[in-house]
């Protein structure tokens, strides 16, 4: 279950210009899947969730040794 906005915590990150440009390209590519173009924060959240899902983090089935 995903947390509601009131349950979310803020995490600040610094990204270089190249990474921000790649993030913006991703936002543009995702715009057809959403009613509006997703925010940078939306894309970062999606990327983190995908990364953690691939590693099975938080599921009790970690793929790390």
N, C-alpha and C positions, 0 to 999 in steps of 0.2 A: 504494500500500500504506500502510495506516495504521500509525503507530508503536505499539509495545507500551507498556504503562504505564511500564516502566523507561526507555524512550527519550523520554518526554514531559518537557517543561520546564514549570515553573509561571510563570504571568503573573498578577500581581495588578492588579485594576482597581477603581476606585471608581465607584459608580452612585448616582444620586439616588433618592429614595423612589419617585417616579413610575415610573422605569425598572424598579426592583425589583418594583413591583406588576405592571407589564406582563409582566415575566419570569415571575412566579408565575402569572399568568393563562395564559400560554403553557404552563407546566408542567402545569397542570390540563387544558388542552385536549389535550395530548399523551398523557395517561395511558392512554387507550384503545389507543394504538399500542405500548405497552411493558408488560412484566409488572408493573412498578412505576412510580410517578410518577417522571419523570426529575428529577435534581438540577438546581440552578441551573447548576452547571458543565457538565452535559450539554447543557443548552439553549444556553448561551453557545458551547460548542464547535460545536454544530450550526449556530448562526447565523453564526459565523465561517466555517465550511466553505462554507455556502451563499453567503455574500457573496463569498468568494474564487473559488468555482466560477463565479458569474455574471460575474465580472471576468476569468476565465480566468487568474488569478494562479497561477504555479507550473507552468503547462502549456506554456509556451513560445509561447502564443497570446494575449498580452495585448491587451485591448480599449482600453487607454489610448493616447493619441497621444504 
